[in-house]
Amino acid sequence: MTTQLRTPVCKVLILATLSGGYRGADAAGQSHLEYPSNSYILPVRTAAMFPPSFYLNAFQQGIDGIIVMYSGTDSPYKGESERTAKIINQTYVLMKERALDPRRLRLAAICTVCVRPFLNEIQKMNALLEEIGPAPRGLPTALIVQAQSAS
Amino acid sequence: MPDPTAESQTAAAGKINASSPAGAPRIGVYVCECGGNIGETVRCEQVANALGKLANVTIARHYQFMCSDPGQKLITDDITEKGVNRVVVGACSLFLHEQTFRKTVERAGLNPYLYYHIGLREQDSWVHHECPADATAKAIRMMSAGIAKARLMQPLAPVHLDADQRVLVIGGGVAGLRAALSIARRGLPVTLIEKSHFLGGHVAQWEHLFPTDEDAAALLEGLIEEVIAESKITIYTGAEVVSTKGYVGNFDIRIRVQPRGVAKDFAAVDQAIAACPVQVPDEFNFGLTQRKAIYQPYVGCYPASPVIDREHCTRCNECLRVGQNGGIRLDEPPVEIDLKVGAVVVATGFRPYEPFAGEMGYGEFPEVITLPQLERLLATNDRLEWNARPVRRLAMIHCVGSRQIEGMHAPQPDGKVNDYCSRVCCTATLSAANRIHTRFPNVTIYDVYQDIRTYGRGHEDYYVRACKNGVTFLRHLPEEIPEVIRSEKGAEYPLLVKVKDRLTWGEEIELPVDLVVLSVGIMPSPISDLVDMLKIAPGNDRFLLEVHPKLRPVETAVAGVVLAGTAQGPMTVQESCAAAEAAATKVAVLLSRGKVELEPYVAQVDPERCQGVGECVCVCPQEGAIHLETRIENGKMLRRAVVTAANCNGCGVCVSVCPSRAIDVQGWRLDGFEAMVEAITAETPALEGVA
């Protein structure tokens, strides 16, 4: 795996479900596979609980790329997959309205042993951030409030 | 022994009631060096020093092994002596030691949910060896995020419910029988329902079971005898679930039992069967033979009394004429029975893959059959003949209906191909090949395969034996599917199998044969109604999903519903029985005390914020988990969402749609995540001095 080891300026937030992505991240760690240290992995119960405003707020606060790593259609929670996809699609619309490149937010199905796909996702996000740079900040509060009510 | 820890901040003096979260958070932060696993990359002392400067951090330490007894004692001492009321540990994976530290804080009198775990080893030191400074800075941010969450944590209590101890086992195959017996022997009453009118499932159709070559009929007979002798087991055949309500410990389940149509003591069985004019393909023999509309699938079946197949019975009354009065009851209606059970074991089994018409000649040439059909052919005949001709050459083709490739294979009605390996068919095929060789040594056997996956203990012996028995193996690439065609008129053998054989470097070989056997894969039984009723989730391969394949291998995300056997994926009989035992243990542990304890991770509504919009109710996938209630407050009629904790699995879908942020999942609150993001992105003074 080719990895970019110097510390990138941008920050990547990874929301990783306990039944999927978080275990994939652990598996990568157990294999001692290096990846850039700008990735911060938060364990989540399901990916379906985050409204679009959460993502917009995160970009606003200083996150430059977000990867949602869940179990996809293999989620043990009925309806998680469809609901998460819907929320992410809603968020894309709101991101475009706010001049945020939608590619900053990725939804990826990562299983418990998906080490390579896990690393690929991080690499792809970092390559993108290298190309487009940090997320623009300074979103008017009104737009965040609007996003909250839209979600 | 000198204190090996480094205190970065002096703890506040005096004791505070540790069990009470009241007042400002007093957070104890512990950075584990994990021997050198973390400490050789992350400068743990520097991390602890930095974190000690953060608000609400009462004490920040680093230590060689936090999971060791002395390490845990540091935490308990800080709770009791320094008034720490929230604990954050950065160590190895949370899957390894989160529970360890929860118990540690609980021992010291603190609520175990006032603990937060950060995986510094797997997600920092082990993946950033090359950059210790970056790893150290990341550790500070990760731990800061944990501290930010800890500030907002509230004590939680598990949900306790009274539980009915009866267990419903759905499926009377080997897994269901095994599970029912095992549960009953642990003292819990069991209701076992089987959709067909006979117990035994597919095992009743096999002659021998690998890897022990055990007599399948004897094994099944013994198991059924034990089940029917067990007074705690109530059996309903011809029964299926029609509705479910409730939650773990308290499921209300209605089953519908189809009548057999034949009295238990009916004596003129043979005469009635002989009199029936109806002929339909016998599913027990996979359509190789015909049966009547009144039938018994096989000698020694249980229950022994025959059944009337209402779908095909023409009501000609011929059977009534030979039967004793009242022995046959064609108009008996189905009966519905309400059950109250504490847990459900889903053991609904599998069905063999049915090839499409024309797939490798199946349905097109009568000389193409499936492996299950071959098994019945061998079980019911002393000679190996097909279409009244002796079988001299036989080709067995693996992976039919398994490991399919999108675009190359026809999809199932749901649009998906079966891209999974059915696991058991390689050994099953080799087992059949060896038995044919033993019984009919003059038959030439070709085995056409992609890969031989004899994965289990003793399975490889079948391959070795097949090689010694002279079975000829031909190997093809997945995308070079063998072709089955009709031989030219007058040819000695009716079929030709064309294979591009990788074992002879791509030679195109034609095998003239009498019979082609398709080693078909396994698919889950069609149980979509049951899946919807129980709110359990099938995977991408349509088999039912467990919470985690290794750590919670038989539990579903719905508390109280567990899986046993091939409903969960392809398994051997041996594996099905092991899964059934696991399921039985799980429900016995759950229900044995007449009470169940559930994790507190369920949705919680803030009634002050809730506006009664009801979006949460609309999107909730769990029936009965959330509803709207109307109440009168200060003369105003208000609608508020109310969660039934026992029905909620904490999926959090409701959280994402609430316009007033009035609902959250306890322990996984949205504001906690927001605080963590803020900590990760903050220009924190904690990072000063870190390169």
Interface residues (C-beta under 8 A of the other chain):
Chain A: L5 T7 K11 L13 S19 R23 A25 D26 A28 G29 Q30 H32 L33 E34 Y35 S37 Y40 I41 L42 P43 V44 R45 T46 A48 M49 F50 P51 F54 N57 A58 Q61 G62 I63 G72 T73 D74 S75 P76 Y77 K78 G79 E80 R83 I87 T112 Q148 S149 S151
Chain B: S93 L94 F95 G119 R121 E122 Q123 D124 W126 V127 H128 H129 E130 C131 D134 A135 A137 K138 R141 M142 A145 K535 I536 A537 G539 N540 L545 E546 V547 H548 P549 K550 T556 A557 Y601 V619 P621 Q622 N649 G650 C651 G652 V653 V655 S656 V657 P659 R661 V665 W668 L670 F673 E674 M676 V677 E678 I680 T681 A682
